[in-house]
């Protein structure tokens, strides 16, 4: 079967198959290396924080229920403590000194709200003037008797 004219073709075919096998082996080796790298555990890094993080702000702030919680809290810098309803505010400095404040909400009014407030105030002042004004006895008033249309005069009651 080896004819001289086909001999070169056979060698070429064998060389081609050998090259193909080497490429496939190289690809398999590369895939195995990638799998081994993926299966190797990643290095675990643990960071432990011993001190609290330092904020760049000058104040600490916290919600509390009462002054006892303020007293029991250690502050590294000036701390502001508030009740959740914002009625009471405590300021504690690094020496432990505590100052207590009562707060109230200030609602800003626009122009219409101010006008309404002023008009209500004027009405209340006028009502006060009407109540305090003495009654003038010289005013003639007509007193008329009116009969109710609901009650008949002919009915008698047995009230004793």
C-alpha positions as CSV (number, residue, x, y, z in Angstrom):
1,X,0.0,0.0,0.0
2,X,2.9,2.3,0.3
3,X,3.2,3.6,-3.1
4,X,6.1,5.9,-3.7
5,X,4.0,8.9,-4.8
6,X,1.8,8.7,-1.8
7,X,4.7,8.3,0.7
8,X,5.2,12.0,1.3
9,X,1.6,12.5,1.8
10,X,1.5,9.8,4.5
11,X,4.4,11.5,6.4
12,X,2.7,14.8,6.1
13,X,-0.5,13.3,7.5
14,X,1.3,11.7,10.4
15,X,3.2,14.9,11.2
16,X,-0.1,16.8,11.1
17,X,-1.7,14.3,13.6
18,X,1.4,14.5,15.8
19,X,1.2,18.4,15.9
20,X,-2.6,18.2,16.6
21,X,-1.9,15.8,19.5
22,X,0.8,18.1,21.0
23,X,-1.6,21.1,20.8
24,X,-4.4,19.1,22.5
25,X,-2.0,17.9,25.2
26,X,-0.8,21.5,25.8
27,X,-4.4,22.7,26.1
28,X,-5.3,19.9,28.5
29,X,-2.2,20.8,30.6
30,X,-3.2,24.5,30.6
31,X,-6.8,23.6,31.7
32,X,-5.5,21.4,34.6
33,X,-3.2,24.2,35.8
34,X,-6.2,26.7,35.8
35,X,-8.3,24.1,37.8
36,X,-5.5,23.6,40.3
37,X,-5.2,27.4,40.8
38,X,-9.0,27.7,41.4
39,X,-9.0,24.9,43.9
40,X,-6.2,26.2,46.0
41,X,-7.7,28.1,49.0
42,X,-7.4,31.8,49.0
43,X,-5.4,33.4,51.7
44,X,-7.6,34.5,54.6
45,X,-7.0,38.0,55.9
46,X,-8.4,38.9,59.3
47,X,-8.3,42.5,60.6
48,X,-9.0,43.1,64.3
49,X,-10.0,46.6,65.5
50,X,-9.0,47.1,69.1
51,X,-9.9,50.8,69.4
52,X,-13.0,52.4,68.1
53,X,-12.8,54.2,64.8
54,X,-12.0,57.9,65.1
55,X,-14.6,60.0,63.3
56,X,-13.4,63.3,61.9
57,X,-16.2,65.2,63.5
58,X,-15.7,67.0,66.9
59,X,-18.9,65.5,68.5
60,X,-20.3,62.1,69.3
61,X,-24.1,61.8,69.3
62,X,-26.4,59.1,70.6
63,X,-30.1,58.5,71.5
64,X,-30.7,57.7,75.2
65,X,-33.7,57.1,77.4
66,X,-32.5,58.9,80.6
67,X,-29.5,60.6,82.3
68,X,-28.3,57.3,83.8
69,X,-27.4,56.1,80.3
70,X,-25.5,59.4,79.7
71,X,-23.6,58.9,83.0
72,X,-22.7,55.3,82.1
73,X,-21.4,56.2,78.6
74,X,-17.7,56.9,78.2
75,X,-16.9,59.7,75.7
76,X,-13.6,60.3,73.9
77,X,-14.7,63.8,72.8
78,X,-17.7,66.0,73.6
79,X,-20.9,64.0,73.3
80,X,-24.5,65.0,72.6
81,X,-27.2,62.7,73.9
82,X,-30.9,63.1,72.9
83,X,-34.1,61.5,73.8
84,X,-35.9,60.1,70.8
85,X,-38.7,62.7,71.1
86,X,-36.0,65.5,71.1
87,X,-37.4,67.0,74.4
88,X,-34.2,66.6,76.4
89,X,-30.6,67.1,75.4
90,X,-27.5,66.3,77.4
91,X,-23.9,67.5,76.6
92,X,-21.1,65.5,78.2
93,X,-17.5,66.5,77.9
94,X,-14.4,64.3,78.3
95,X,-14.0,65.3,82.0
96,X,-17.5,63.8,82.7
97,X,-19.3,67.1,83.2
98,X,-22.9,66.8,82.1
99,X,-25.2,69.7,81.1
100,X,-28.9,69.2,80.6
101,X,-31.2,71.2,78.3
102,X,-34.9,71.2,77.4
103,X,-35.7,71.8,73.8
104,X,-38.7,73.0,71.9
105,X,-39.4,72.9,68.2
106,X,-39.5,76.2,66.3
107,X,-41.7,76.1,63.3
108,X,-40.8,78.6,60.7
109,X,-43.8,80.4,59.2
110,X,-44.1,81.7,55.7
111,X,-45.8,85.0,54.9
112,X,-49.3,83.6,54.7
113,X,-49.0,81.8,58.1
114,X,-47.7,85.1,59.7
115,X,-50.7,87.0,58.3
116,X,-53.1,84.3,59.7
117,X,-51.4,84.4,63.1
118,X,-51.6,88.3,63.2
119,X,-55.3,88.2,62.2
120,X,-56.1,85.6,64.9
121,X,-54.2,87.7,67.4
122,X,-56.2,90.8,66.5
123,X,-59.5,88.8,66.8
124,X,-58.6,87.7,70.3
125,X,-57.7,91.2,71.3
126,X,-61.0,92.5,69.9
127,X,-62.9,89.7,71.9
128,X,-61.0,90.8,75.0
129,X,-62.0,94.4,74.4
130,X,-65.7,93.4,73.9
131,X,-65.7,91.5,77.2
132,X,-64.1,94.3,79.2
133,X,-66.2,97.1,77.7
134,X,-68.8,98.4,80.2
135,X,-72.4,98.1,79.3
136,X,-74.1,101.4,78.3
137,X,-77.4,101.8,80.2
138,X,-78.7,104.5,77.8
139,X,-78.9,102.1,74.9
140,X,-82.6,101.6,73.9
141,X,-83.4,98.0,73.2
142,X,-86.7,96.8,72.0
143,X,-87.9,93.8,73.9
144,X,-90.5,91.7,72.1
145,X,-92.2,88.7,73.2
146,X,-92.0,85.7,70.9
147,X,-94.0,82.6,71.1
148,X,-92.5,79.3,70.2
149,X,-94.4,77.7,67.3
150,X,-93.5,74.3,68.6
151,X,-95.3,74.4,72.0
152,X,-99.0,74.9,72.2
153,X,-100.4,77.0,75.1
154,X,-103.5,74.9,75.4
155,X,-101.6,71.9,76.8
156,X,-101.3,71.6,80.5
157,X,-98.6,69.9,82.4
158,X,-99.0,68.1,85.7
159,X,-95.8,69.6,87.2
160,X,-96.0,70.2,90.9
